[in-house]
Amino acid sequence: MTIDGVIQSSPEDGFKYEGWFFGYTDEEAGAVIQRRLGKEVDLLLGRKTFDMWEPYWPTHSHFWPNVMTATKYVASNTRTSSDWQPTVFLGGDLAEKVRELKQTDGPDLYVFGSADLLQTLFKNDLVDELELMIMPITLGEGKRLFQNGTIPASFKVTDSLISPNGNICITYTRDGDVKTGAPKIEENDIV
């Protein structure tokens, strides 16, 4: 994502910075991406992201072989089937269906892109970990990772790296509720 939180890279809705991400990658950030893509996970995707991926990844999976074997859970009230398997479409109460999936013994669920889906997950406290790559640019427009409705939550850093091009690769794990306090000012402190 960008410093100002934009995660959109597709040209929908007049977005003019398609592909911005690729102008800032470097070898170290690429290694982080490869490590993340190498994990055995299932995918939770919004329908728009799935529609973009469905024709692409089956012919480009050499870069990400696990995308072919991962179950793709797709949030959609309009689609019910796909030739790209294994794929399961989740209609209706998405938050409840994700809660049920999280209770199974399957692999971790990863979300890529899917800005609208992410808002549902944030609003329903369904995000356990954030693996972010923050690129050193601002765009000022586009879909953002955090929008209105994100619940207050505390996270702790469990992994981090700053790449040569200034990409911040960071993993945050959920760490309870927001902690509050007041500044401790001693009698002789200058404020």
Residue pairs with C-beta under 8 A, 6 or more apart in sequence:
1 7
1 132
1 133
1 134
1 135
1 144
1 145
2 20
2 134
2 135
2 137
2 138
2 139
3 134
3 135
3 136
3 137
3 138
4 138
4 139
4 140
4 144
5 144
5 145
5 146
6 138
6 139
6 140
6 141
6 142
6 143
6 144
6 145
7 113
7 115
7 142
7 143
7 144
7 145
8 15
8 115
8 142
8 143
9 17
9 18
9 19
9 20
9 21
9 113
10 18
10 48
10 52
11 18
12 48
15 141
15 142
17 139
17 141
17 142
20 135
20 137
20 139
21 135
24 135
24 136
24 137
24 165
24 166
24 167
25 33
25 165
25 167
26 163
26 164
26 165
26 167
27 163
27 164
28 161
28 163
28 164
28 167
28 169
29 133
29 163
29 165
29 167
29 169
32 133
32 161
32 163
32 169
33 133
36 131
37 63
37 64
37 66
37 67
38 66
39 66
39 108
39 110
40 66
40 70
40 107
41 66
41 70
41 107
41 108
41 109
41 110
42 70
42 71
42 72
42 73
42 106
42 107
42 108
42 109
42 110
43 67
43 70
43 71
43 72
43 73
43 109
43 110
43 111
43 112
44 73
44 75
44 98
44 101
44 109
44 110
44 111
44 114
44 117
45 53
45 72
45 73
45 74
45 75
45 111
45 112
45 113
45 114
45 117
46 74
46 75
46 113
46 114
46 115
46 116
46 117
47 74
47 75
47 76
47 78
47 79
48 114
48 116
49 112
49 113
49 114
49 117
50 72
50 74
50 76
50 79
50 82
50 87
53 67
53 72
54 82
54 84
57 64
57 67
57 68
57 84
58 68
58 84
61 67
61 68
69 86
70 86
70 107
71 86
71 87
71 88
71 106
72 82
72 84
72 86
72 87
72 88
73 87
73 88
73 90
73 101
73 109
74 82
74 87
74 88
74 89
74 90
75 90
75 94
75 114
75 117
75 120
76 89
76 90
76 91
77 91
77 92
79 89
80 89
80 91
81 87
81 89
82 89
90 97
90 98
94 117
94 120
95 120
95 121
95 123
95 124
95 126
98 109
98 121
98 124
98 126
99 124
99 126
101 109
102 109
102 126
111 117
111 118
111 121
115 143
115 144
115 145
115 147
116 143
118 127
118 145
119 147
119 149
119 150
120 126
121 127
122 146
122 149
122 150
122 151
123 149
123 150
123 151
125 151
125 153
127 153
127 174
128 173
128 174
129 158
129 171
129 172
129 173
129 174
130 155
130 171
130 172
131 170
131 171
132 145
132 168
132 169
132 170
132 171
132 172
133 167
133 168
133 169
133 170
134 167
134 168
134 170
135 166
135 167
136 165
136 166
136 167
152 177
152 178
153 174
153 177
153 178
154 174
154 175
154 176
154 177
154 178
154 179
155 172
155 173
155 174
155 175
156 172
156 173
156 175
157 170
157 171
157 172
158 171
158 172
158 173
159 169
159 170
159 171
160 168
160 169
160 170
160 171
161 168
161 169
161 170
162 168
162 169
163 169
185 191
